[in-house]
Amino acid sequence: MGAVSAPWELGLVEAAERIAAGELAPSELVASVLERLEEVEPLLSAFVSVDAEGALRAARAQDGRSGGALRGIPVAIKDIFDVQGFPTGGGCDAYADAPAAASDAAAVSSLRAAGAIVIGKTTTHELACGVYTPPTRNPWDLGRSAGGSSGGSGAAVAAGAALGAIGSDTGGSIRIPAAHCGIVGVKPTYDRVSRAGALALSWSLDHVGLVARSVEDAMLLLSALVDGVPPPRDADVGGLRVGVLRDAPFAPVDPDVTAGLADAVDALVTAGVSVEEVAVPALEKSLEVEFAIVAAEAASYHEARLRRTPDRIGDGVRGLLEWGLLLPASTYLRAQRTRRAMQDAVAGTFAAHQLDALLAPTVPAAAQHVEQLEYEFGGTSEPVIEALVRTTAPFNLVSMPAVAVPTGIGAAGMPTSVQIAARPFEEGVALRLAAAIERGTPPLGKPRGLEAALVNHA
Amino acid sequence: MNDEAVVALARAVGLPLPAERVAEVASSLEAQIPRGGWTADDLEDIEPAVVFEPRWER
């Protein structure tokens, strides 16, 4: 097995190559991942359901056969997406009585068509609306949050309990857990991956995407969902131009994050990328625009359940739905008009500086402790949800593809991350630039908190 | 945004809002209504970032 001791440790691309070469059977890989899942799940609580029997049956059916690019690759699905035969719970008691889905969500169907094997459904912060995802824990520090709302997908992939996973990102919900768990998160262009068969949070801001342990893994996974993704090892970025965003809402950030951003710039320059500082003041009000749109659209989407079973929705999300339902149409439209102005401003910046992409911190600080409600930046407190969403939401509002990629380990022993955002439909540009940053970053290794706990557990 | 206005709004849209939640919702609305982005002056001639695409099923 080379440098790895068990198949679950393989990267997605390497596993796919070994399966294609007949060196690894899909059933062997799936069994190994399920064994790892069983080992780590009591510590992480990343799954709401695991279909071990179904996954092994599907894997055995692929043994010895040819197939798609993801043949035999075990993947996990955030529990807002329909998976045939399983209820879609959305992390909310109001959906606890949901019947088993009659068919797969479009994204799940695409993965299966490429040969992927669904091993289970992962936790989500309630209704995909939050950045904690209880009860899931962070594999780097079991006392910290995995982020959210796709926290289960992030924790599962970081821990080796799946080789890749699907998530959704309305205001950072893929990139935040990716950053906090030390993995790669991809939010494609708006509507690039179908939202069919997924619970909505905000129709105009929801983006379907993925998490994986490396950029090349993310490229292969994304290629099953959309056309035009470059081959996993196509990483030529020479001559590209990148603008770095450091002003609000991308400030303030912790010193570790500033250092990670500097390392990312160095990696890009080493790869032949031209990097310059840019500013887009129009993005400063991203947070209030994001909240107005999400609250109004989420309240409308969930209105029937808010009327029928309000007590089965947690207080935090329920409060957002309640004020969202009463928010004047004028505020919602002001937000959507400001969003258009933001899109125009970003497009203007790309044109004026002849940019191919923007670079910014993914999140301003390391993962919060599970009970932590505020961060401190230079002596000033900021609610955790506002801090994490202010740096990610701008690229939901502008609908650009954005890729979160690790930049190292900070002083607290937690991963840091930056994000690369490219023009709409240019996921390949963002991924190639993310790969250049990844090449310049020492490997993070296995999540330390989880590995220490497993040793103590043994 | 006072509590009475929130109760009246909730009743008008049919939202079941228990008395103990009124103050929290009023406070959130008070904070959120003036927000949502730029001023009307700044937004003149800017259309919202939502489009309507007519679709008919045959």
Interface residues (C-beta under 8 A of the other chain):
Chain A: S204 K285 E288 V289 F291 A292 A295 L306 R307 P310 G319 L320 E322 W323 L325 L326 L327 P328 T331 Y332 L333 R334 A335 Q336 R337 T338 R339 R340 A341 Q343 D344 L397
Chain B: V6 L9 A10 V13 G14 L15 P16 L17 R21 E24 V25 S28 L29 Q32 I33 R35 G36 G37 W38 A40 D42 L43 I46 E47 P48 A49 V50
